């Protein structure tokens, strides 16, 4: 994802409960849904002891719209009730990026 203009990253770090109870299916649904939202730029995630998901957006307004999207609100509620022991959300302005690739 190489962009010339500053953009926003929403960093979601979490620790889940031991039971899946449909978590992975919902996570895939939310990723697909986010990709269809106006202002969405990209998504990356990793999971070991702590899950880290980063979504990229073109504006704070797009992030606010995503937070209030009906299906996403349902997933947030279910997450608090069933899937998460803990989570933190950070919203950051990305002013510059660079990367290295060897191959």
LINDA-V846990 format. One line per field, one symbol per residue. phi: phi as a letter, one per 40 degrees, with the letter a starting at -180 (. if undefined). psi: psi as a letter, one per 20 degrees, with the letter a starting at -180 (. if undefined). A space follows every 10 residues. Layout:
phi: ???
psi: ???
//
This chain:
phi: .bbccdabbb bbbabccccc fgdccccccc cccdcccdgc biaaaaabcb cbbbbbbcac ccccccdccd ccdccccccc cbbbcaaabb bbcccaaaab bbh
psi: noqhqqrqpo ooqqprrhpg ljggggghgh gggghiqpip hrpqqqpdhp qoppqpqirh ghgggghjpg hhgghgghgh hhhphqrqpp pqpohqqrrp pm.
//
